[in-house]
Amino acid sequence: MDMTAEQKGRRAKEILEDGVFLSVVDSAKSDILMRWNLTDFGEVDARESLYHQGRALDEMLRGLRTLVDDLVLEQSRNKTKQGLK
């Protein structure tokens, strides 16, 4: 079943406010940074892999935040339209 943009935005907001999810994200970020800091400069492949893991995590969070922002924008537009009637 496809979700509407509003449903996606609401679900994304729930996810971003979920303490367990946030804890897992923070733990993953800390682990990536710690492992990156422990690599030698010559371990290019390992460092690049960890860098890309961090970027992927950030991109996932950005995607969720974008869905929430879209929801807020749509709600604002709807309020404006209702006010004009």
Secondary structure, 3 states (H helix, E strand, C coil): CCCCHHHHHHHHHHHHCCHHHHHHHHHHHHHHHHHHHCCCCCCHHHHHHHHHHHHHHHHHHHHHHHHHHHHHHHHHHHHHHHHHC
